[in-house]
Amino acid sequence: MAMALHSFRHLPPLLFRSSLAATRGLPRAPAACTALLLNSCGQCVHPVLLSRQLATKKAKGKGQSQARVNISAALVEDIINLEETSEDMQAAVEALKEDFNRNLNVRTSSGALDHIVVTTKDGRFPLNQLGQISQKSPQLIVVNMANFPESTAAATKAIRESGMNLNPEVDGTVIRVPVPKVTREHRESLAKLAKQSTNKAKEVLRKVRSKSIAQVKKFKSKVSDDTIWLLEKQIQQMADDAAAEMEKLLAAKTKELLG
């Protein structure tokens, strides 16, 4: 009897995992496969090493990090398009980067006004499509609205509300835009705007994450709980990576603005 118990202790861990899978109603892994399976598809999604057991308090201890999920997008394409989710999240990062480059600079140039969006009765247009923008001096940018004089007021409002700390002055169809001096207060104001832009970008990121997780949950009745859990973890991981990239962009831009 003692010998039998001793032998049982050394049975391969895979036998135990397969038995556990059967008990929980999950599909049984083949003898040579150490992977968690999608219900009824026979395709391996990810090694059993990425089971719920990894989300333990021990894994969250100081100096430790949870194991990362890396599910092949092709294996779950019937549930969710992970590549599309990744692209949407990266688009939020790129939009933040573009916003920083265009609108948050210590020195304002005429090109910084090009893509300010102006709302008119005919639609929304970039400022450079409505007016001729030129820099008369380091302290003055001029926007000539002679081609679309009816949009002068809308263009002035768009410049003032662009978040660039600009206070335009109107002279007929000419908009004069004084460029603020590079004071400490101006630098700090730009840094605050950078933080606000980052928070808005993170909100876009959260919406992409929530939409993707909602999509996954639609398949709760068709795939195993572990598959749903792994996909949710993967999506959250992707969102965390994008948020971390945003934080790096913010840190770099804040350092640049504050000198």
C-alpha positions in Angstrom: 0.0 0.0 0.0 2.8 2.4 0.9 4.6 1.6 -2.3 1.4 2.4 -4.3 1.0 5.8 -2.6 4.7 6.5 -3.2 4.3 5.8 -6.9 1.1 7.9 -7.2 3.0 11.0 -6.0 5.2 10.8 -9.0 2.5 10.6 -11.7 3.0 13.3 -14.3 1.3 16.6 -13.5 -0.4 16.5 -16.8 -2.5 13.5 -15.6 -3.8 15.6 -12.7 -4.6 18.6 -15.0 -6.4 16.4 -17.5 -8.5 14.9 -14.7 -9.2 18.3 -13.3 -10.3 19.5 -16.8 -12.7 16.5 -17.1 -14.2 17.2 -13.6 -14.8 20.9 -14.5 -16.4 20.0 -17.8 -13.5 21.2 -19.9 -12.2 19.3 -22.9 -9.4 16.8 -22.1 -6.0 17.5 -23.5 -4.3 14.8 -25.6 -1.5 12.8 -23.8 1.2 14.7 -25.7 -0.4 18.1 -25.3 0.1 20.5 -22.4 -2.3 23.0 -23.7 -5.7 24.4 -22.6 -8.3 23.7 -25.3 -11.1 25.7 -26.8 -14.4 23.9 -26.4 -15.4 21.8 -29.4 -12.6 23.1 -31.6 -9.6 20.9 -30.7 -7.2 23.9 -31.1 -4.7 24.8 -28.4 -5.1 28.3 -27.1 -2.3 28.6 -24.5 -0.3 26.4 -22.2 -1.9 25.3 -19.0 0.8 27.2 -17.2 -1.4 30.3 -17.9 -4.3 29.0 -15.8 -6.2 30.8 -13.2 -3.7 29.6 -10.6 -1.3 32.3 -11.9 -3.5 35.1 -10.6 -2.6 34.5 -7.0 -1.5 36.9 -4.3 1.9 35.4 -4.4 2.3 36.4 -8.1 1.4 40.0 -7.1 4.2 40.2 -4.5 6.9 42.8 -4.5 9.4 42.4 -7.3 7.1 39.9 -9.0 4.8 40.1 -12.0 2.0 38.0 -13.3 2.7 35.7 -16.2 1.7 37.3 -19.6 -0.9 35.8 -21.9 0.0 35.4 -25.5 -2.9 33.9 -27.4 -2.6 33.4 -31.1 -5.1 35.7 -32.8 -5.8 33.1 -35.5 -7.1 30.6 -32.9 -9.8 32.9 -31.5 -10.8 34.8 -34.6 -14.3 33.4 -34.4 -14.7 35.0 -31.0 -12.8 38.3 -31.4 -10.4 40.0 -33.7 -7.4 40.6 -31.4 -5.4 42.2 -34.1 -8.1 44.8 -34.7 -8.3 45.4 -30.9 -4.6 46.0 -30.8 -4.7 48.4 -33.8 -7.5 50.4 -32.1 -5.5 50.7 -28.9 -2.4 51.7 -30.8 -4.4 54.3 -32.7 -5.2 56.0 -29.4 -1.5 56.1 -28.6 -0.6 57.5 -32.0 -3.3 60.1 -31.7 -1.9 61.3 -28.4 1.6 61.4 -29.9 0.3 63.5 -32.8 -1.5 65.8 -30.4 1.7 66.4 -28.4 3.7 67.1 -31.5 1.2 69.5 -33.1 -0.3 71.4 -30.2 2.1 71.2 -27.2 5.3 72.9 -28.1 7.2 75.6 -26.2 7.6 77.5 -29.4 4.4 78.0 -31.4 4.9 78.0 -35.2 2.4 78.7 -38.0 2.3 75.0 -38.7 0.9 74.3 -35.2 -2.4 75.9 -36.3 -2.8 74.0 -39.5 -4.9 71.2 -38.2 -7.1 73.1 -35.7 -10.6 71.9 -36.6 -13.1 74.7 -37.4 -16.8 73.9 -37.2 -18.8 75.8 -39.8 -22.4 75.5 -41.1 -21.0 73.4 -44.0 -19.1 71.0 -41.8 -15.8 70.6 -40.0 -12.5 71.7 -41.7 -8.8 72.1 -40.8 -8.0 75.8 -40.4 -5.4 75.6 -43.2 -8.2 74.8 -45.7 -10.1 77.9 -44.8 -7.4 80.5 -44.2 -3.9 81.4 -45.2 -1.6 81.0 -42.2 1.7 82.8 -41.9 4.1 83.8 -39.2 4.9 87.5 -39.3 7.3 87.4 -36.4 8.3 85.0 -33.5 5.5 86.6 -31.5 2.8 86.9 -34.1 0.9 84.5 -36.4 -1.6 85.8 -38.9 -4.6 83.9 -40.4 -6.1 85.5 -43.5 -9.7 84.4 -43.9 -10.4 86.4 -47.1 -11.4 83.3 -49.1 -14.0 82.3 -46.5 -14.9 85.5 -44.6 -18.1 83.9 -43.2 -16.0 81.4 -41.3 -13.8 84.1 -39.5 -15.8 83.9 -36.2 -15.8 80.1 -36.2 -12.0 80.0 -36.9 -11.3 82.5 -34.1 -13.4 80.4 -31.7 -11.5 77.2 -32.8 -8.1 78.8 -32.2 -9.2 80.2 -28.8 -10.5 76.7 -27.7 -7.7 74.7 -29.2 -6.0 74.2 -25.8 -2.9 76.0 -27.0 -3.3 79.0 -24.7 -3.8 81.3 -27.6 -5.9 84.5 -27.5 -6.6 85.6 -31.2 -7.7 89.1 -32.2 -9.9 89.8 -35.2 -9.4 92.6 -37.6 -11.9 92.3 -40.4 -11.1 89.0 -42.1 -7.6 88.8 -40.6 -7.1 86.9 -37.3 -4.0 88.0 -35.4 -2.6 85.3 -33.0 -0.1 86.6 -30.5 2.4 83.9 -29.5 2.8 83.7 -25.7 6.2 84.3 -24.3 8.0 81.3 -23.0 7.5 81.9 -19.3 7.5 79.4 -16.5 3.7 79.8 -16.2 3.3 79.0 -19.9 5.4 75.9 -19.6 3.4 74.7 -16.6 0.2 75.4 -18.5 1.3 73.3 -21.4 2.3 70.5 -19.1 -1.2 70.5 -17.6 -2.7 70.3 -21.1 -0.4 67.4 -21.8 -1.8 65.6 -18.8 -5.4 66.4 -19.8 -4.7 65.0 -23.3 -3.3 61.9 -21.8 -6.4 61.3 -19.7 -8.6 61.8 -22.7 -6.5 59.2 -24.7 -6.8 56.8 -21.8 -10.6 57.2 -21.8 -10.5 56.2 -25.5 -8.4 53.2 -24.5 -10.8 52.1 -21.8 -13.7 52.3 -24.3 -11.8 50.0 -26.7 -11.1 47.6 -23.9 -14.7 47.5 -22.6 -16.0 47.0 -26.1 -13.6 44.1 -26.7 -14.4 42.4 -23.4 -18.1 42.7 -24.1 -17.6 41.0 -27.4 -15.8 38.1 -25.7 -18.5 37.7 -23.1 -21.1 37.1 -25.8 -19.4 33.6 -26.3 -19.8 32.5 -22.6 -22.2 29.8 -23.6 -20.1 28.5 -26.4 -16.6 28.3 -25.0 -15.0 27.4 -21.6 -14.8 29.8 -18.7 -11.0 29.5 -18.8 -11.0 30.6 -22.5 -13.1 33.6 -21.6 -10.8 34.4 -18.7 -7.7 34.1 -20.8 -9.1 36.4 -23.5 -10.2 39.0 -21.0 -6.7 38.8 -19.4 -5.1 39.2 -22.9 -7.2 42.3 -23.7 -6.5 43.9 -20.3 -2.8 43.2 -20.8 -2.9 44.9 -24.2 -4.7 47.9 -22.7 -2.1 48.1 -19.8 0.7 48.1 -22.4 -0.9 50.9 -24.3 -1.5 52.9 -21.2 2.1 52.4 -20.1 3.2 53.7 -23.5 1.0 56.8 -23.0 2.6 57.4 -19.6 6.1 57.3 -21.2 5.0 59.8 -23.8 3.6 62.1 -21.1 6.8 61.9 -19.0 8.9 62.7 -22.0 6.7 65.6 -23.1 6.4 67.0 -19.5 10.2 66.9 -19.2 10.5 68.7 -22.6 8.0 71.4 -21.7 9.3 72.1 -18.2 12.9 72.2 -19.5 
